Amino acid sequence: MRILIISPVDPAAVARLRERHDVVCAYNADAATLRAAIVDRDAVILRSGVKLDAAAMALAPDLRLVVRAGSGTDNIDLDHLAARRIALVRVPEPGAQAVAELTFALMLALARGVRTADAALRQGHWAKYEIEGRLISGKVLGVVGAGNIGRRVGQIGAALGMRPLGCVEHPTPEATAALERAGMALAPFDRVVAEADFLTLHVPLTPSTRYIVGSDVLARMKPGSYLVNMARGGVVDEAALHAALVRGDRLRGAALDVHEHEGEGRRSPLADLPNVVLTPHIGASTVDTQRQIGERVVEIVEQHAGALPVAVPA
Ligand code: MLT
C-alpha cells in the first residue's frame, strides 16, 4: 500500500509498515504539504492536531483507507469519506486508560496546588504553609460523557473514595447498567453540573457538544469546584472560563489538556492564571499506549492490504 502518515505514531509501527509498504511521513503537515503528499496515496494514518479535509482527500483518487490512531474524528471530513466509501478505522481502546489516568493527574494537581508549590520551590520559596490542599476523596466527581473513557474515570474515582455522578447524551438500559457496575450513578447534565466538586469532560466534539460548558453552565457550578477538560477544545468556551476563574465566585480552578487553539506557538490567556493547569493534548501520550495503538495500526493496514483477514464484528 502507498501510505501517508501525517501525525507522529509509534516509530516501531512506522518501521514495520516500511517493511512491506511505501510509506511517506509528513508529520503535522500544513494544508499545502498535505495536498502535495496525498495525491498518490491509498491510505492515510493520523492522530489529532492535523486536519484531513475534503479538499485534500479529493486530490487522492486511490484513497481507500483512513486510520485514526486514536479516538476523535472531529479533524476528519466524515461526509467525504462516506460519499467515496473510504474506510475509516479508529483505535479508541488503548487511549482510554491513559486519558483516564491523566484526568486524575490534573485533578490532583489542582486539588493539591502542585503547580504553585513546584513553581515556588524552584524560586527557593518554601510555601509549605501557603499551599491549601484539598482531598478528592469524599467529593462528587461529575463525569460529562460517561462512555469508554468517562466510565473508567468514574471507576478510578470510586476507588479513590470519590462519589462519581455521570451523564450521557442518550442513556440506554445497557449503558446505565455498565455505569452502575463501574460504581457510577447517572443523572441529567444539569444535576451533574450543579453537584460536582470536580467536573470532568469526556465528550466528542460535535454540534451538540460545542460550547457545552459556557458562561451559563459555569455560573451553575458549585462554589469551590474545579473543571477538567479532557475532551476537545471547543467543548468549553475558554473566554467564559477565563472570566469565571477571574471572578472566582464558583470555580476554584481548571485544568485543560485540550484547547480551542492547539499547536506550537499558541499561548492561551488561561496561562496567565495561577489556578489553571495546562497540558498539550497528551491524554493518550504514554509510551505503552502509543505502542499498543501502533501495533493495532499495523494490523489494520495489513488487513486492508489483504495480508490479514479482516475481523468480522460479532
Ligand atoms: C484521541 O482522540 O485519541 C486523542 O485526541 C489522542 C490523539 O490522537 O492525539
Residues whose N, C-alpha, C, O or C-beta is under 5 A from the ligand:
A	BS01	MLT	R47 S48 A69 G70 S71 G72 G95 H281 A284
